[in-house]
Amino acid sequence: MQSIIKALISLVIIIACAKIGKRFPTLGGLIATMPLTSLLVLLWLWSDAPGDYRLMEGYTKGVLWGIIPTVLFFVAALFLFRRQFPLPLVLAASFGVWLTGAAVHQYFLR
């Protein structure tokens, strides 16, 4: 039951971002980049392992350094959208850039 509640809360936030993004794209983007997901994960981790500060620290460090591959994803997507590349190509290239950054991220955060 607890997992269902977690999934529903997460789903509501994603749908809200998409709805707001249709009407106000930059506001939807701002809300999507807010640490809402990270906040939820911190709450879920804490509820599953209260007092486990090492877990919380490791997750927080991963999020902090994970911002770099995410920024690279959006830089690549913006660059390709400005050149009017098709969406599948934009997503494939952007995820490729992100995946490369994520591999470097994991290599250095071992």
Secondary structure, DSSP 8 states (H G I E B T S, - for coil): -HHHHHHHHHHHHHHHHHHHHHH-HHHHHHHHHSTHHHHHHHHHHHHHSTT-HHHHHHHHHHHHHHHHHHHHHHHHHHHHHHTT--HHHHHHHHHHHHHHHHHHHHHHT-
